[in-house]
Amino acid sequence: MITLKIDTAAQTLTVFDDDKLIKTLPVSTAKNGTGQLENTGCTPLGKHIINDKIGGEYPKNAVFVGRVFTGEIYDDKLGQANPDRDWILSRILWLKGVENGYNLGKTPDGAVCDTHARYIYIHGTPDTEPVGVPMSHGCIRMRNDDVVWLYDVVDVGTQVLII
């Protein structure tokens, strides 16, 4: 069974098949650090699953807005023409927390801590963007070749641990 471990300190995503390490890939998690709450721009911690897989029918570098393919294919010219866009490219693995009151639903005091409702994804990023350093708005960014590979390896329901 494939499982994923995302290490926010090391900025890596490790793929396991049962206990056997398959591959470790560089990622970029949130520049605001880790945290569970809505509107913090933080990467949520804890146990998650892949709730949705989006984009497998589109080419590498396909551009998504609101999880919908825009018809654009990212290249340097498009990036330079839109320097302020937060690019979501190639594939989307939409995460869902499974720990009620921690990364699912609301905290005991009523604050939203729901990873899925916060639209936290594993997704591709332009090759010009750094990985291996925290730079995202909460999502887990990957190189496009890596996220395309990962998309083909995981299923909906794959377990994801973010530490």
Backbone as JSON Lines, residues from 0, in Angstrom:
{"i":0,"aa":"M","n":[0.84,-1.18,0.0],"ca":[0.0,0.0,0.0],"c":[0.89,1.24,0.0]}
{"i":1,"aa":"I","n":[0.62,2.15,-0.92],"ca":[1.38,3.4,-1.02],"c":[0.92,4.37,0.08]}
{"i":2,"aa":"T","n":[1.89,5.0,0.75],"ca":[1.62,6.08,1.69],"c":[2.63,7.19,1.43]}
{"i":3,"aa":"L","n":[2.28,8.4,1.85],"ca":[3.15,9.56,1.67],"c":[3.45,10.19,3.02]}
{"i":4,"aa":"K","n":[4.68,10.69,3.15],"ca":[5.08,11.46,4.32],"c":[5.7,12.76,3.83]}
{"i":5,"aa":"I","n":[5.11,13.87,4.27],"ca":[5.62,15.19,3.91],"c":[6.29,15.76,5.16]}
{"i":6,"aa":"D","n":[7.57,16.07,5.04],"ca":[8.36,16.61,6.15],"c":[8.58,18.1,5.88]}
{"i":7,"aa":"T","n":[7.9,18.95,6.66],"ca":[7.98,20.39,6.42],"c":[9.33,20.96,6.84]}
{"i":8,"aa":"A","n":[10.04,20.31,7.74],"ca":[11.38,20.78,8.13],"c":[12.39,20.47,7.03]}
{"i":9,"aa":"A","n":[12.31,19.26,6.48],"ca":[13.24,18.84,5.42],"c":[12.8,19.3,4.04]}
{"i":10,"aa":"Q","n":[11.52,19.72,3.9],"ca":[10.93,20.1,2.62],"c":[11.02,18.95,1.61]}
{"i":11,"aa":"T","n":[10.54,17.78,2.08],"ca":[10.54,16.59,1.25],"c":[9.2,15.88,1.33]}
{"i":12,"aa":"L","n":[8.9,15.13,0.28],"ca":[7.77,14.22,0.23],"c":[8.36,12.84,-0.05]}
{"i":13,"aa":"T","n":[8.1,11.89,0.83],"ca":[8.63,10.54,0.68],"c":[7.48,9.59,0.39]}
{"i":14,"aa":"V","n":[7.69,8.75,-0.61],"ca":[6.71,7.76,-1.03],"c":[7.16,6.4,-0.51]}
{"i":15,"aa":"F","n":[6.24,5.73,0.18],"ca":[6.51,4.4,0.71],"c":[5.54,3.4,0.1]}
{"i":16,"aa":"D","n":[6.0,2.19,-0.13],"ca":[5.15,1.06,-0.47],"c":[5.26,0.11,0.71]}
{"i":17,"aa":"D","n":[4.21,0.06,1.52],"ca":[4.28,-0.53,2.85],"c":[5.42,0.17,3.6]}
{"i":18,"aa":"D","n":[6.43,-0.54,4.05],"ca":[7.53,0.11,4.77],"c":[8.73,0.39,3.87]}
{"i":19,"aa":"K","n":[8.64,0.05,2.6],"ca":[9.77,0.2,1.68],"c":[9.76,1.61,1.08]}
{"i":20,"aa":"L","n":[10.87,2.33,1.23],"ca":[11.01,3.66,0.65],"c":[11.13,3.53,-0.87]}
{"i":21,"aa":"I","n":[10.26,4.24,-1.58],"ca":[10.25,4.21,-3.04],"c":[11.02,5.4,-3.6]}
{"i":22,"aa":"K","n":[10.71,6.6,-3.09],"ca":[11.32,7.81,-3.64],"c":[11.13,8.95,-2.66]}
{"i":23,"aa":"T","n":[12.12,9.84,-2.59],"ca":[12.01,11.08,-1.84],"c":[12.16,12.23,-2.82]}
{"i":24,"aa":"L","n":[11.21,13.17,-2.77],"ca":[11.16,14.28,-3.72],"c":[11.17,15.6,-2.96]}
{"i":25,"aa":"P","n":[11.78,16.65,-3.55],"ca":[11.74,17.97,-2.91],"c":[10.37,18.61,-3.08]}
{"i":26,"aa":"V","n":[9.95,19.36,-2.07],"ca":[8.69,20.1,-2.12],"c":[8.91,21.49,-1.55]}
{"i":27,"aa":"S","n":[7.89,22.3,-1.67],"ca":[7.86,23.6,-1.02],"c":[6.54,23.7,-0.27]}
{"i":28,"aa":"T","n":[6.64,23.82,1.06],"ca":[5.45,24.01,1.88],"c":[5.32,25.5,2.19]}
{"i":29,"aa":"A","n":[4.47,25.86,3.12],"ca":[4.08,27.26,3.35],"c":[5.21,28.13,3.89]}
{"i":30,"aa":"K","n":[5.33,29.32,3.29],"ca":[6.29,30.3,3.8],"c":[5.88,30.79,5.19]}
{"i":31,"aa":"N","n":[4.59,30.65,5.54],"ca":[4.11,31.04,6.87],"c":[4.26,29.93,7.89]}
{"i":32,"aa":"G","n":[4.87,28.81,7.51],"ca":[5.08,27.72,8.44],"c":[3.9,26.77,8.49]}
{"i":33,"aa":"T","n":[3.8,26.05,9.6],"ca":[2.75,25.06,9.75],"c":[1.65,25.57,10.66]}
{"i":34,"aa":"G","n":[0.44,25.1,10.41],"ca":[-0.7,25.49,11.23],"c":[-1.98,24.98,10.61]}
{"i":35,"aa":"Q","n":[-2.98,24.88,11.43],"ca":[-4.21,24.24,11.03],"c":[-5.3,25.2,10.58]}
{"i":36,"aa":"L","n":[-5.23,26.45,10.97],"ca":[-6.39,27.33,10.87],"c":[-6.55,27.99,9.51]}
{"i":37,"aa":"E","n":[-7.81,28.21,9.15],"ca":[-8.19,28.88,7.91],"c":[-7.59,30.29,7.87]}
{"i":38,"aa":"N","n":[-7.24,30.74,6.67],"ca":[-6.74,32.09,6.41],"c":[-5.38,32.4,7.05]}
{"i":39,"aa":"T","n":[-4.62,31.36,7.38],"ca":[-3.29,31.59,7.94],"c":[-2.19,31.46,6.9]}
{"i":40,"aa":"G","n":[-2.49,30.82,5.78],"ca":[-1.46,30.56,4.78],"c":[-0.45,29.54,5.24]}
{"i":41,"aa":"C","n":[-0.82,28.71,6.2],"ca":[0.07,27.69,6.76],"c":[-0.25,26.31,6.18]}
{"i":42,"aa":"T","n":[0.76,25.44,6.18],"ca":[0.56,24.05,5.8],"c":[0.06,23.26,7.0]}
{"i":43,"aa":"P","n":[-1.06,22.56,6.86],"ca":[-1.62,21.82,7.99],"c":[-0.83,20.55,8.29]}
{"i":44,"aa":"L","n":[-0.77,20.21,9.56],"ca":[-0.07,19.01,10.01],"c":[-1.04,17.86,10.22]}
{"i":45,"aa":"G","n":[-0.49,16.68,10.43],"ca":[-1.28,15.53,10.83],"c":[-1.6,14.56,9.71]}
{"i":46,"aa":"K","n":[-2.56,13.69,10.03],"ca":[-2.97,12.61,9.12],"c":[-4.01,13.12,8.14]}
{"i":47,"aa":"H","n":[-3.77,12.81,6.87],"ca":[-4.65,13.21,5.77],"c":[-4.84,12.03,4.82]}
{"i":48,"aa":"I","n":[-5.76,12.21,3.89],"ca":[-5.89,11.32,2.75],"c":[-5.96,12.17,1.49]}
{"i":49,"aa":"I","n":[-5.65,11.56,0.35],"ca":[-5.92,12.2,-0.93],"c":[-7.41,12.01,-1.19]}
{"i":50,"aa":"N","n":[-8.14,13.12,-1.22],"ca":[-9.59,13.08,-1.38],"c":[-10.02,13.15,-2.84]}
{"i":51,"aa":"D","n":[-9.24,13.86,-3.65],"ca":[-9.56,14.02,-5.07],"c":[-8.27,14.08,-5.87]}
{"i":52,"aa":"K","n":[-8.31,13.52,-7.08],"ca":[-7.22,13.63,-8.05],"c":[-7.77,14.38,-9.26]}
{"i":53,"aa":"I","n":[-7.09,15.46,-9.64],"ca":[-7.58,16.33,-10.71],"c":[-6.46,16.57,-11.71]}
{"i":54,"aa":"G","n":[-6.77,16.44,-12.99],"ca":[-5.86,16.86,-14.04],"c":[-5.17,15.8,-14.84]}
{"i":55,"aa":"G","n":[-5.44,14.54,-14.57],"ca":[-4.74,13.47,-15.26],"c":[-4.93,13.43,-16.77]}
{"i":56,"aa":"E","n":[-5.99,14.05,-17.24],"ca":[-6.26,14.04,-18.68],"c":[-5.6,15.2,-19.42]}
{"i":57,"aa":"Y","n":[-4.91,16.07,-18.68],"ca":[-4.29,17.26,-19.29],"c":[-2.77,17.11,-19.34]}
{"i":58,"aa":"P","n":[-2.13,17.9,-20.22],"ca":[-0.67,17.79,-20.34],"c":[0.06,18.4,-19.14]}
{"i":59,"aa":"K","n":[1.3,18.01,-19.01],"ca":[2.16,18.65,-18.02],"c":[2.16,20.15,-18.27]}
{"i":60,"aa":"N","n":[2.18,20.93,-17.2],"ca":[2.15,22.4,-17.23],"c":[0.76,22.97,-17.52]}
{"i":61,"aa":"A","n":[-0.28,22.12,-17.55],"ca":[-1.65,22.64,-17.65],"c":[-1.9,23.56,-16.46]}
{"i":62,"aa":"V","n":[-2.61,24.68,-16.7],"ca":[-2.89,25.67,-15.67],"c":[-4.3,25.45,-15.13]}
{"i":63,"aa":"F","n":[-4.41,25.46,-13.78],"ca":[-5.71,25.29,-13.12],"c":[-6.03,26.51,-12.27]}
{"i":64,"aa":"V","n":[-7.28,26.91,-12.32],"ca":[-7.82,27.94,-11.42],"c":[-9.11,27.36,-10.85]}
{"i":65,"aa":"G","n":[-9.23,27.35,-9.54],"ca":[-10.41,26.75,-8.93],"c":[-10.59,25.29,-9.32]}
{"i":66,"aa":"R","n":[-9.49,24.57,-9.52],"ca":[-9.46,23.16,-9.88],"c":[-9.98,22.88,-11.28]}
{"i":67,"aa":"V","n":[-10.09,23.92,-12.1],"ca":[-10.58,23.79,-13.48],"c":[-9.45,24.19,-14.44]}
{"i":68,"aa":"F","n":[-9.23,23.36,-15.46],"ca":[-8.22,23.65,-16.49],"c":[-8.63,24.91,-17.24]}
{"i":69,"aa":"T","n":[-7.73,25.89,-17.31],"ca":[-8.03,27.17,-17.95],"c":[-7.9,27.12,-19.47]}
{"i":70,"aa":"G","n":[-7.29,26.06,-19.99],"ca":[-6.97,26.0,-21.41],"c":[-5.56,26.47,-21.68]}
{"i":71,"aa":"E","n":[-4.91,27.03,-20.65],"ca":[-3.54,27.52,-20.79],"c":[-2.53,26.42,-20.47]}
{"i":72,"aa":"I","n":[-1.39,26.5,-21.11],"ca":[-0.24,25.66,-20.78],"c":[0.87,26.61,-20.36]}
{"i":73,"aa":"Y","n":[1.36,26.43,-19.14],"ca":[2.35,27.36,-18.59],"c":[3.65,27.29,-19.38]}
{"i":74,"aa":"D","n":[4.17,28.49,-19.67],"ca":[5.53,28.64,-20.18],"c":[6.07,29.96,-19.65]}
{"i":75,"aa":"D","n":[7.34,30.25,-19.92],"ca":[7.97,31.45,-19.37],"c":[7.24,32.72,-19.8]}
{"i":76,"aa":"K","n":[6.75,32.76,-21.05],"ca":[6.05,33.94,-21.54],"c":[4.76,34.19,-20.74]}
{"i":77,"aa":"L","n":[3.99,33.14,-20.48],"ca":[2.76,33.27,-19.69],"c":[3.1,33.7,-18.26]}
{"i":78,"aa":"G","n":[4.14,33.14,-17.7],"ca":[4.57,33.51,-16.35],"c":[4.98,34.97,-16.26]}
{"i":79,"aa":"Q","n":[5.72,35.44,-17.25],"ca":[6.16,36.84,-17.25],"c":[5.0,37.8,-17.46]}
{"i":80,"aa":"A","n":[4.0,37.37,-18.22],"ca":[2.83,38.22,-18.47],"c":[1.9,38.28,-17.25]}
{"i":81,"aa":"N","n":[2.04,37.34,-16.34],"ca":[1.17,37.25,-15.15],"c":[2.02,37.01,-13.9]}
{"i":82,"aa":"P","n":[2.85,37.98,-13.53],"ca":[3.81,37.73,-12.45],"c":[3.2,37.53,-11.06]}
{"i":83,"aa":"D","n":[1.96,37.92,-10.87],"ca":[1.35,37.83,-9.54],"c":[0.44,36.62,-9.35]}
{"i":84,"aa":"R","n":[0.29,35.8,-10.4],"ca":[-0.57,34.62,-10.26],"c":[0.11,33.56,-9.4]}
{"i":85,"aa":"D","n":[-0.68,32.88,-8.58],"ca":[-0.2,31.74,-7.8],"c":[-0.5,30.51,-8.64]}
{"i":86,"aa":"W","n":[0.5,30.0,-9.33],"ca":[0.32,28.97,-10.34],"c":[0.05,27.6,-9.72]}
{"i":87,"aa":"I","n":[-1.0,26.97,-10.19],"ca":[-1.32,25.59,-9.85],"c":[-1.27,24.83,-11.17]}
{"i":88,"aa":"L","n":[-0.25,23.99,-11.31],"ca":[0.06,23.39,-12.6],"c":[0.03,21.86,-12.57]}
{"i":89,"aa":"S","n":[-0.22,21.29,-13.73],"ca":[-0.03,19.88,-14.08],"c":[-1.02,18.92,-13.44]}
{"i":90,"aa":"R","n":[-1.02,18.82,-12.11],"ca":[-1.91,17.89,-11.4],"c":[-2.26,18.49,-10.05]}
{"i":91,"aa":"I","n":[-3.43,18.08,-9.53],"ca":[-3.87,18.47,-8.19],"c":[-4.25,17.21,-7.43]}
{"i":92,"aa":"L","n":[-3.65,17.06,-6.26],"ca":[-4.04,16.04,-5.3],"c":[-4.61,16.8,-4.11]}
{"i":93,"aa":"W","n":[-5.93,16.81,-3.99],"ca":[-6.63,17.61,-2.98],"c":[-6.69,16.81,-1.68]}
{"i":94,"aa":"L","n":[-6.14,17.38,-0.62],"ca":[-6.03,16.68,0.65],"c":[-7.26,16.89,1.54]}
{"i":95,"aa":"K","n":[-7.52,15.89,2.37],"ca":[-8.58,15.97,3.38],"c":[-8.0,15.48,4.7]}
{"i":96,"aa":"G","n":[-8.12,16.3,5.73],"ca":[-7.7,15.87,7.06],"c":[-8.63,14.8,7.59]}
{"i":97,"aa":"V","n":[-8.09,13.95,8.46],"ca":[-8.91,12.87,9.02],"c":[-8.96,12.93,10.55]}
{"i":98,"aa":"E","n":[-8.43,14.02,11.13],"ca":[-8.41,14.16,12.58],"c":[-9.39,15.26,12.98]}
{"i":99,"aa":"N","n":[-10.59,14.83,13.41],"ca":[-11.65,15.78,13.74],"c":[-11.2,16.77,14.81]}
{"i":100,"aa":"G","n":[-11.45,18.06,14.54],"ca":[-11.08,19.11,15.49],"c":[-9.63,19.54,15.39]}
{"i":101,"aa":"Y","n":[-8.85,18.87,14.52],"ca":[-7.43,19.21,14.33],"c":[-7.17,19.64,12.89]}
{"i":102,"aa":"N","n":[-7.53,18.78,11.93],"ca":[-7.42,19.14,10.52],"c":[-8.68,18.78,9.73]}
{"i":103,"aa":"L","n":[-9.75,18.52,10.47],"ca":[-11.06,18.21,9.9],"c":[-12.11,18.94,10.72]}
{"i":104,"aa":"G","n":[-12.96,19.71,10.04],"ca":[-14.03,20.42,10.74],"c":[-13.55,21.67,11.44]}
{"i":105,"aa":"K","n":[-13.94,21.8,12.71],"ca":[-13.59,22.99,13.49],"c":[-12.9,22.57,14.78]}
{"i":106,"aa":"T","n":[-12.1,23.49,15.32],"ca":[-11.47,23.26,16.61],"c":[-12.54,23.31,17.7]}
{"i":107,"aa":"P","n":[-12.21,22.85,18.91],"ca":[-13.19,22.91,20.0],"c":[-13.74,24.32,20.26]}
{"i":108,"aa":"D","n":[-12.95,25.36,19.95],"ca":[-13.45,26.73,20.15],"c":[-14.14,27.31,18.92]}
{"i":109,"aa":"G","n":[-14.34,26.48,17.88],"ca":[-15.13,26.88,16.72],"c":[-14.36,27.42,15.52]}
{"i":110,"aa":"A","n":[-13.03,27.45,15.59],"ca":[-12.24,27.93,14.45],"c":[-12.15,26.85,13.37]}
{"i":111,"aa":"V","n":[-12.23,27.25,12.1],"ca":[-12.14,26.3,10.99],"c":[-10.7,25.81,10.88]}
{"i":112,"aa":"C","n":[-10.55,24.49,10.9],"ca":[-9.23,23.85,10.77],"c":[-9.27,22.77,9.71]}
{"i":113,"aa":"D","n":[-10.19,22.86,8.79],"ca":[-10.48,21.8,7.82],"c":[-9.58,21.92,6.58]}
{"i":114,"aa":"T","n":[-8.66,20.98,6.44],"ca":[-7.71,21.0,5.31],"c":[-8.43,21.04,3.97]}
{"i":115,"aa":"H","n":[-9.47,20.23,3.8],"ca":[-10.18,20.19,2.52],"c":[-10.88,21.52,2.25]}
{"i":116,"aa":"A","n":[-11.55,22.07,3.25],"ca":[-12.24,23.36,3.09],"c":[-11.25,24.5,2.86]}
{"i":117,"aa":"R","n":[-10.0,24.33,3.28],"ca":[-8.95,25.33,3.06],"c":[-8.32,25.18,1.67]}
{"i":118,"aa":"Y","n":[-8.74,24.19,0.89],"ca":[-8.22,23.96,-0.47],"c":[-6.72,23.72,-0.45]}
{"i":119,"aa":"I","n":[-6.28,22.81,0.41],"ca":[-4.86,22.46,0.48],"c":[-4.6,21.3,-0.48]}
{"i":120,"aa":"Y","n":[-3.68,21.52,-1.41],"ca":[-3.36,20.55,-2.46],"c":[-1.87,20.21,-2.44]}
{"i":121,"aa":"I","n":[-1.57,19.09,-3.07],"ca":[-0.24,18.82,-3.61],"c":[-0.38,19.14,-5.09]}
{"i":122,"aa":"H","n":[0.46,20.04,-5.61],"ca":[0.32,20.45,-7.02],"c":[1.65,20.87,-7.61]}
{"i":123,"aa":"G","n":[1.65,20.99,-8.93],"ca":[2.84,21.44,-9.64],"c":[3.01,22.94,-9.56]}
{"i":124,"aa":"T","n":[4.27,23.38,-9.75],"ca":[4.62,24.79,-9.7],"c":[5.58,25.08,-10.86]}
{"i":125,"aa":"P","n":[5.7,26.33,-11.31],"ca":[6.63,26.62,-12.39],"c":[8.07,26.18,-12.04]}
{"i":126,"aa":"D","n":[8.78,25.72,-13.05],"ca":[10.16,25.29,-12.84],"c":[11.06,26.42,-12.36]}
{"i":127,"aa":"T","n":[10.63,27.66,-12.56],"ca":[11.41,28.81,-12.09],"c":[11.24,29.05,-10.6]}
{"i":128,"aa":"E","n":[10.22,28.45,-9.99],"ca":[9.97,28.62,-8.55],"c":[10.84,27.65,-7.77]}
{"i":129,"aa":"P","n":[11.36,28.1,-6.63],"ca":[12.2,27.2,-5.84],"c":[11.38,26.11,-5.16]}
{"i":130,"aa":"V","n":[11.95,24.93,-5.06],"ca":[11.43,23.89,-4.18],"c":[12.56,23.55,-3.22]}
{"i":131,"aa":"G","n":[12.21,22.92,-2.12],"ca":[13.21,22.65,-1.09],"c":[13.28,23.76,-0.05]}
{"i":132,"aa":"V","n":[12.47,24.82,-0.27],"ca":[12.37,25.92,0.69],"c":[10.89,26.28,0.83]}
{"i":133,"aa":"P","n":[10.46,26.72,2.01],"ca":[9.06,27.08,2.21],"c":[8.71,28.35,1.43]}
{"i":134,"aa":"M","n":[7.78,28.23,0.47],"ca":[7.4,29.37,-0.38],"c":[5.91,29.43,-0.7]}
{"i":135,"aa":"S","n":[5.15,28.39,-0.34],"ca":[3.76,28.32,-0.79],"c":[2.83,29.13,0.11]}
{"i":136,"aa":"H","n":[1.56,29.14,-0.26],"ca":[0.51,29.78,0.53],"c":[-0.22,28.76,1.41]}
{"i":137,"aa":"G","n":[0.37,27.59,1.58],"ca":[-0.22,26.54,2.41],"c":[-0.17,25.17,1.74]}
{"i":138,"aa":"C","n":[-0.24,25.17,0.41],"ca":[-0.19,23.92,-0.33],"c":[1.22,23.32,-0.32]}
{"i":139,"aa":"I","n":[1.31,22.13,-0.9],"ca":[2.59,21.47,-1.09],"c":[2.9,21.54,-2.58]}
{"i":140,"aa":"R","n":[3.88,22.36,-2.93],"ca":[4.27,22.53,-4.33],"c":[5.36,21.54,-4.7]}
{"i":141,"aa":"M","n":[5.29,21.06,-5.94],"ca":[6.28,20.1,-6.45],"c":[6.69,20.49,-7.86]}
{"i":142,"aa":"R","n":[7.84,19.97,-8.28],"ca":[8.24,20.06,-9.69],"c":[7.18,19.34,-10.52]}
{"i":143,"aa":"N","n":[6.93,19.81,-11.72],"ca":[5.87,19.24,-12.56],"c":[6.12,17.78,-12.92]}
{"i":144,"aa":"D","n":[7.34,17.42,-13.27],"ca":[7.63,16.01,-13.56],"c":[7.34,15.14,-12.35]}
{"i":145,"aa":"D","n":[7.66,15.65,-11.16],"ca":[7.45,14.88,-9.93],"c":[5.97,14.71,-9.62]}
{"i":146,"aa":"V","n":[5.17,15.78,-9.76],"ca":[3.75,15.66,-9.43],"c":[3.01,14.8,-10.46]}
{"i":147,"aa":"V","n":[3.44,14.83,-11.71],"ca":[2.84,13.94,-12.72],"c":[3.15,12.49,-12.36]}
{"i":148,"aa":"W","n":[4.39,12.21,-11.98],"ca":[4.76,10.86,-11.56],"c":[3.93,10.43,-10.33]}
{"i":149,"aa":"L","n":[3.87,11.32,-9.34],"ca":[3.16,11.0,-8.11],"c":[1.67,10.74,-8.37]}
{"i":150,"aa":"Y","n":[1.07,11.56,-9.2],"ca":[-0.35,11.4,-9.55],"c":[-0.64,9.98,-10.04]}
{"i":151,"aa":"D","n":[0.28,9.46,-10.84],"ca":[0.09,8.12,-11.41],"c":[0.33,7.0,-10.39]}
{"i":152,"aa":"V","n":[0.99,7.3,-9.28],"ca":[1.35,6.3,-8.28],"c":[0.29,6.17,-7.18]}
{"i":153,"aa":"V","n":[-0.39,7.29,-6.87],"ca":[-1.32,7.3,-5.74],"c":[-2.77,7.13,-6.21]}
{"i":154,"aa":"D","n":[-3.62,6.78,-5.27],"ca":[-5.05,6.66,-5.5],"c":[-5.79,7.58,-4.54]}
{"i":155,"aa":"V","n":[-7.05,7.86,-4.87],"ca":[-7.92,8.51,-3.89],"c":[-7.95,7.59,-2.66]}
{"i":156,"aa":"G","n":[-7.76,8.18,-1.49],"ca":[-7.73,7.41,-0.26],"c":[-6.31,7.13,0.24]}
{"i":157,"aa":"T","n":[-5.29,7.41,-0.58],"ca":[-3.91,7.24,-0.14],"c":[-3.68,8.08,1.11]}
{"i":158,"aa":"Q","n":[-3.02,7.48,2.1],"ca":[-2.73,8.16,3.35],"c":[-1.53,9.09,3.19]}
{"i":159,"aa":"V","n":[-1.67,10.3,3.78],"ca":[-0.63,11.33,3.72],"c":[-0.41,11.83,5.14]}
{"i":160,"aa":"L","n":[0.82,11.72,5.63],"ca":[1.16,12.25,6.94],"c":[2.03,13.49,6.74]}
{"i":161,"aa":"I","n":[1.6,14.63,7.31],"ca":[2.38,15.86,7.23],"c":[2.93,16.15,8.62]}
{"i":162,"aa":"I","n":[4.26,16.22,8.69],"ca":[4.92,16.49,9.98],"c":[5.72,17.78,9.9]}
